[in-house]
Amino acid sequence: MAREFQRGHKAKVSDLTAGTDLYVGVQISGPGLTFDISCFGLDADERLSDDRYFVFFNQPKSPEESIQLLGAQAGDTESFRVTLDRVPAAVHKLSFTAALDGAGQMSQIGPGYIRIVAGGEEVVRYSFTGSEFSTERAVMLGDFYRKDVWRFAAVGQGFDGGLEALLKNFGGEVAEEEQPAPQQAGAQPPAFAPPAQSTPPPAFGVPAAPQEPQPSPPPQAPQPAPSFGAPPAPAEPGPAPASPVPPAQPVHAAPTLAAPVAPVAPAPSGGTVPPPAPAPSPYGQPPHGAYGQPAPAAYGQPAPSPYGQQPPGAYGQPVPAPYGAQPPIPPHQGAPTGAPMGVPQGAPPGGGGLQAALQPYKELPTGQRWTAQNGQLVRVDLGTDGTPVLARQGSMVMYQGKVDFGYKGAGFTGRIVGNATGQEMQLMRCTGRGQVFLAEEGAHLHPVELQGDGICVSAENVLAFDESLTYEVRRIEGHGIPGGALFTMLFQGTGTVVVKTHGTPVVLPVTPTTFADSNAVVAWSAAAQVIISGQVRLRRNAYPGHSGETVNLQFRGAPGNFIVVQPYEV
């Protein structure tokens, strides 16, 4: 029986089916609407770094055929064949999208779905309707993505713009069609060969064939070769000779427009005799130049200048001035060579103006429920699945849509426990439909997704989390410290918790000799065993000359456990 996914739901592909050769079907329609349904193969940065993995109507398969466009069948508007074990390691996500081709918007579509079929049996389906969208012209339907194993996520994220906007959002380039240049009547289209002419093109050093042969003519003297650099004068076409002599293969397909330094006299036979090639130099000696030309420089040395000219300077050094002349002024630092000093250097490579200046800070519409907009700002999408988000009070900096913010009380018992353990969290509940942006005092934010596992985080380092997660206060036993124990928060289940740190943290594996300052450690895996180190130090103002360290925690556990430490002591 197929599992019904809601927007934002995720699961391992191995939990849905044991197969990796999958059928993906998309059904989407609307009155008078047509759609472009595509698959983007994205790298670890969610960019289309290889446009061969943009599978759509003009490119129906990837190079190794791990992604194939099959067309409409079995009631699906479009379908794909995806072989996950053949997808290259550089491709980390397969994003399936639908974009409007022509006028219209996504609010006009009827009921649709994206489904996965394995071995002829449907294993998962995500359904959607036009009421979930408004003026969007594209929608990101679902993703296969790598996170230690292949997983599937129901996205259902609307996107302003059509297929070209989606392509640019993923870092691809839209190839613009060039208008063909007007051609003269009767002329052949250009090809990899000389264009058709009324007479054979002149060969290098070969005289032109006779143009007007007469019946039984006496042998004629060959015509002189045309001047080097000028095309031959057109001749009147005539009947082909009885035994035409095929012209020699031309070296240049078109006459060269630059004249040589000195004209070359034609040879007695009408051809130009090239000068002999210089003899090779002995091994280890620089080669000799042609007669009248300077010898080439040895490898890594500057080439000699012609007689009477100033030699160039070394790489990165100014050119020396001629004898008795003032040395040139070096160019202004940061300005290109030859640019006048004090003159603005023009617009940036991506174009100028306000839009180019703000482009690096543009919102990132990834289609995920939690998206890190930058290191200090995170966005959560509240969809139709009804799962609220619990966030620290006052952490909302902006929101879009119809979102309600309510007080989340801990209850009498929760307040007592929070005050006694120091793990009290002042929370608010975010419900509705829209996007909420969260931040707090410029702290670094890290969304951590849990898939049935657990993580221990101090309440001070929690910014927000899905209400679907369970959380409780955990006690760390210890002796010789005030109160006899330390406390932390344990989060478990399926969802995301946003951890905040001071600075960029480091994640270390747990070994038998792993110790951390209790004021610097941020989080650790729930399966790790934590004990208070026997080397307890008083605070740094207790007596002069001691180390200043307070309480250390020792971590133990099987391979795979970890701790997260920030470069800051609370």
QUILINCOR-V897694 format. One record per helix or strand of 3 or more residues. SS is the DSSP state (~ for helix, > for strand). FROM is the first residue (numbers start at 1). TO is the last residue. If there is no record, write none. Layout:
ss=SS from=FROM to=TO
ss=SS from=FROM to=TO
//
This chain:
ss=> from=3 to=5
ss=> from=10 to=12
ss=~ from=13 to=16
ss=> from=21 to=27
ss=> from=35 to=42
ss=~ from=51 to=53
ss=> from=54 to=56
ss=> from=67 to=69
ss=> from=78 to=83
ss=~ from=84 to=86
ss=> from=93 to=100
ss=~ from=106 to=108
ss=> from=112 to=118
ss=> from=121 to=128
ss=~ from=130 to=132
ss=> from=138 to=146
ss=> from=150 to=159
ss=~ from=163 to=169
ss=~ from=354 to=361
ss=> from=370 to=374
ss=> from=377 to=382
ss=> from=389 to=392
ss=> from=396 to=408
ss=~ from=411 to=421
ss=> from=427 to=438
ss=> from=444 to=457
ss=~ from=459 to=461
ss=> from=462 to=466
ss=> from=470 to=477
ss=~ from=482 to=484
ss=> from=485 to=501
ss=> from=506 to=509
ss=> from=514 to=517
ss=> from=521 to=525
ss=> from=529 to=532
ss=> from=552 to=556
ss=> from=562 to=565
//
